[in-house]
């Protein structure tokens, strides 16, 4: 790909990292959708009676949380939401797995919450300390832009029981809410 000033995601130059401290690159991701937080209220015109125009516009001074929807493919070993947080290159990535010390109440292996309720429980035990980053590499291969999603919390997991007929794949959507973003360029 020739060098360009326009960001063109994909092609191996954009990836997501999730974990507990630095984050491990998320494998088997098929889609990433980020809806940044919007203003918590509407702007209000301050317009005295008899005035032809507003004399001021009062704007909200706060932003609501943003929402990330990650779609990951299911693997043979685990459901998509489990494998999304546990493996790098097909092997367990140990302590960076957000659930590494969690013991399921339903007899699952250590570090494998079996459903959304257990994910929420495991997350509370971690004090909601999930690191989510989007790393974008420029086409010249030298510049990086890192978007870190602060205050990230998993709020929903939707394991899709459907199989796509054309590719015979199945996916899962993980919803994450976050408070704000911090962007750095390297």
PyMOL commands that set and color helices and strands:
alter all, ss='L'
color gray80, all
select helices_A, chain A and resi 80-86+94-96+116-125
alter helices_A, ss='H'
color red, helices_A
select strands_A, chain A and resi 14-19+24-25+29-35+44-46+56-58+66-73+87-88+91-92+130-137+144-159+171-178+180-185
alter strands_A, ss='S'
color yellow, strands_A
deselect
rebuild
show_as cartoon
